[in-house]
Amino acid sequence: MIADAGYESIENYLYLEEHGQDCFIKPQNHEKSKTRKHKTNKYIVDNLLYDKENDESTCARGDKLTSCGTGKKVTANGYETELCYY
């Protein structure tokens, strides 16, 4: 399955996975993420250093961002996702 960025959502990814479909969906921020300004901004979440073992990120100032709780988000279609706050 190949799709445009407009189809990128956790619901679509899970649906395709449940139905045994491989998918290639262009990320919604693909064009922006290729820019020099985006790549060099140390404060964008994508550019933080993430330590999977300790489940924490390190910001450009060296501060550790650790999990401070979870929450839930419900989409317009009623799909519920769990979020982790740092």
N, C-alpha and C positions, 0 to 999 in steps of 0.2 A: 504494500500500500504506500503510495507516494501522495503527499498532500501539501497544500499551501499553508502558510503560517496561520491563516484564519482558523484552521482546524486544530491548532495546538491547544490541548486541554488535558488535564489529568483524566477526565471522564473518557475522552477518546482514546488515550493511551491504554487505559485499563480495559476498555471494551475490545480493542484490537488484541490485546494480550489474552483475554479470556477466550477469544475465538481463534487463537492460534495464528494470528496474522503478524507478520513482520511489518514494521512501518518506518517510514522516513518522512518526518514532518519538519519542515523548516521552522526553527524557533522564531517567535515573534520579535525578538530583539536582535536577530541575526545581522541585519545591515548596520545597526548602531554599534554592535559589539566589534565590528571590524574596524571602526574608526580609531585613529591614534588617540584622540581625546578620551575615549572609553577605556582603551587598553592601558593608558598611563594614569588613570584616576585611581589612586590607592584606597579611596573610600567607598568604591562600588563593591557590593557584596561579592560579585563574581571574582574580584581581585584580592579579596582577603585570604590570608593563609589559613587553611582549615586543618586541624588535627583531629582525624577521625577517631583515633584511640581514646582521646580525652573529650571528644565532642565539644570542641571549642575553636573559635577563630581568633586570629590576632590582627588587630587593626594596624594602620601605618604608624601610629604612635607607640606601638608595642603593648597596648592594653589587651587583655584577654576578654573575649566575649563568650560567656558561658550561658548555658540554658537556664532560664528563669521561670519556665512554665510552659504549659501547652494550652491550646484553645481549639475551637472548632469553627469551620467556615462552611456555610451551606450555600450552594450555587442556586441560580434561578431554577434549575431543573430538579432541585432537591438533593443533589449529590453532596455528601458530607465528607470533608477532608479534615485531617488533624494537622494543626500547625504547631511549630515549636518556636518559642520566643527566646531571643538572646539579648 
